[in-house]
Amino acid sequence: MASSSPPTVPDQELSRFVRKREELEIDKLFRALVKLEGSDLHLKVGLPPHIRVHGTLRPLNRPPVDDDEMVRLVFPLMNERSRRIFDEDGGCDFAYSLEVEGKTWRFRVNVLQQMGHMGLVARRVNNWIPNFEQLNLPPILEELCKFSQGMILLAGVTGSGKSTTIASMLDWINRHYRKHILTLEDPIEFTFTEDKCLINQREIGLDVKDFMVGMKHAVREDPDVMLVGEMRDRETFETAIHAAETGHLVFGTIHASSAPSTIGRILDLFPQNMHAAIRSALAFNMRAIIAQKLLPSIREEVGRVPAVEIMVFNPTVTKLVLEGDDNKLVDAIRIGKHEGMQDFTMSLKSLVERKLIDRATAFEVAPNVEALKMALKGIEVKEPGIL
């Protein structure tokens, strides 16, 4: 029997998947960001480029960027889709890759319009995924990775380390279980190296049209674990919670200041007449909400560390969410400390005692300064009855 050669893929088709880039003028700024170990690059017309190093913005020693240079730097970064979104919305997000000294680095790029001028902010994404210990994350995150079904949300403002924490959790699953991990990201930030898991990463706009189409495809792609990116709207949350209900472990991010306030943030996505149904879906499918704040460290070898609030959906939290007693969730977290839960006060106390942050930083971000002062003195607030 004659052997048949494998089908060939035309060059024009292959080029869809292999992205080759010529050297761009802006690459020298990205290289400076990497060499200075900065986290973000800021470009604004009328100012020199700025780089954020360990939380502090610093200008580069060069002339200000004018409008012509801004266009020369930024436009070559964008493809047709990004330019269309920029023209329609006044801003767009995408990922960019660049080799620096033999390593490939990824950047999360936002191009914006402000006061009639174009601007850019780019976040450097580490090309390796740190583990929980390296990120100074609480050990309970390992236990949360062991769920086979449900939803885990990471809450926080932009730049609070949510994506890094989720990447670390997915990589823990990758190293310990034989599962299929499917991600829908806009854009892809961390690229995973498969260990025990099979991993498919789909980028919105490049691999799939949008989140809704990606989620529709996902049900036919046999995932065990899913990352659905940011919960920005009702449709995204509905599809994510449906995936959790149908036997998947779903990770996502949301903009909220704390774990308890995340409940209200989710409800805000829906009309009042749906709130009871959404509370029920949350109560029975949410496994945990993790809220983060990224703080400057006082250790030279550590840039920034996360203050982490963890609310696990134990029977008490589930009952409070179901009955709408969100104001009691803060107390439920403190009472649940023996189950690995912690509020920001407890996290800040730990970071100060481990000499990862100073007291001034802790008091500056503490939601309750008096509670933190008492905690640092070893005085525990009496736990109230909340049921």
Buried (B, 14 or more C-beta within 10 A) or exposed (E): EEEEEEEEEEEEEEEEEEEEEEEBEBBEBBBBBBEBEBBBBBBBBEBBBBBBBBBEEBEBEEEEBEEEBBEBBBBEBBEEBBBEBBEEEEBBBBBBBBEBEEEEBBBBBBBBBEEEBBBBBBBBBEBEBBEBEEBBBBEBBBEBBEBEBBBBBBBBEEBBBBBBBBBBBBBBBBEBBEBBBBBBBBBBBBBBEEEEBBBBBBBBBBBBEBBBEBBEBBEEEEBBBBBBBBBBEBEBBBBBBBBBBEEBBBBBBBBBBBBBBBBEBBBEBBEEEBBEEBBEBBBBBBBBBBBBBBBBBBEEEBBBBBBBBBBBBBEBBBBBBBEEBBEBBBBBBBBBBEBBBBBBBBBBBBBBEEEBBBEEBBBEBBBBEEBBBBBBEEEEEEEEEBE
